[in-house]
Amino acid sequence: MGLFDSAKDMANDPENQEKLKGLASEENVDKAAEKAKDIAPDQADGGIDDLADKAKDFGQQ
């Protein structure tokens, strides 16, 4: 099993999803997005913002 298969299995585990929802607060997502923008090229900022919005939506489910 490869790394991506392991990550997929971990992400699909209902217990892990509940933990993730608890961590996906707007504040935590915003902090992670800002760190990613600091590292990534400027042209990636829009994609990072889109992913951050999706993570916030997931956290509110």
LINVENWO-V534573 format. One record per backbone hydrogen bond with DSSP energy under -0.5 kcal/mol. NH is the residue of the N-H (numbers start at 0). CO is the residue of the C=O. If there is no record, write none. Layout:
((NH | CO) (NH | CO))
This chain:
((5 | 1) (6 | 2) (7 | 3) (8 | 4) (9 | 5) (10 | 6) (11 | 7) (12 | 8) (12 | 9) (16 | 12) (17 | 13) (18 | 14) (19 | 15) (20 | 16) (21 | 17) (22 | 18) (23 | 19) (24 | 22) (28 | 24) (29 | 25) (30 | 26) (31 | 27) (32 | 28) (33 | 29) (34 | 30) (35 | 31) (36 | 32) (37 | 33) (38 | 34) (39 | 35) (43 | 40) (44 | 41) (47 | 43) (48 | 44) (49 | 45) (50 | 46) (51 | 47) (52 | 48) (53 | 49) (54 | 50) (55 | 51) (56 | 52) (57 | 53) (58 | 54) (59 | 55) (60 | 57))
